[in-house]
Amino acid sequence: PVGEGVLDWAYSLGVLHHIDDPVPALARIVRSVRPGGSVLLYLYYALDRRGAAYQTLFRAVDAVRRVTSRLPHPVLLGVSTAIAMVVYWPLARLSAILAGIGLRGIADAIPLSFYRERSLRIMRNDSLDRFGTSIEHRYTREAMDELMRSAGLLRIRISDGPPYWHAIGARE
């Protein structure tokens, strides 16, 4: 346990969107920071800036997650590794090739293009996170701002670039 107002800054990266009720959890994190201190936060975004085809693909992937998240861990690890090798790696490499020949716009539109500069190990880890978690909340930029304000954060700055959404705010 961390006392109230004892930290200069705190962060939550990739956690709050995987718990039942992120509101009180973020409030506890904020209370651990001294007034004027900072909180860095990363939450999954709601894909509201993506087109219909991308959102449809995401819904299909999410349906798979709802099944794979119930698998025993050793099986889930194997499935996640296979998905990283067969899906993440090829799409990321295609994106890297397209970006390398000057087709950045097309490269950025490819699902999982964020991983074009990442290792297979990171892809496997993120695949395990993607397909192994039973709870997943997604946020619009506005919903993230509202969550942070409700927890007592001010001067909130939300990034306009990937990974969406990451932001920083100061405790009241």
Phi, psi and omega in degrees: 000144179247134180292169179280137174065027184256347183255149173281327177204157178217164179213157172221110182244110175075026183242307190301329180286357179249013178241157185306308185232093184288342184298304180293331179294315178294321179300321178295320177297314181298319180297335180286346182264140178296155174305132184090347178287169187248151173232126176260135186222138172233128178228149173298141179262160189279006180063021182290348178262007179254158181284175183298320181296317179296317180294324177294316176300318179299317180299322178294316178297321180294326176296322176296316179303320182297334177273310185295332181293348179265355183287153172299147187306315180299322178291315178301319179299318177295316179297316180296321178295316179298317179297319178298318183284325187265335183245300184301305186301308181298318180294319179296317180293320176300316178299318180296317179297313181297318177296322181294333179260015173092009180258056186300319181300315178292317180301318181290337181279346181287132175305141179070017178298337178304333185272005186299336178253012184256159180278162176298326178300315178296319179299318179295317179300315181289328175296319177298317177297318183292317187258359183250359183255132183276339180247132178210116173256145178235147189233139166281167177302317181295319179294323177295316178301316180296317178300315182293319179294320181294337179272359177098021178261144178233176179049049184282131175237116180254130182295144174270355182244167178291157359282137180274141344257135169233141188208164175226144178216162180249141177291141178307000000 
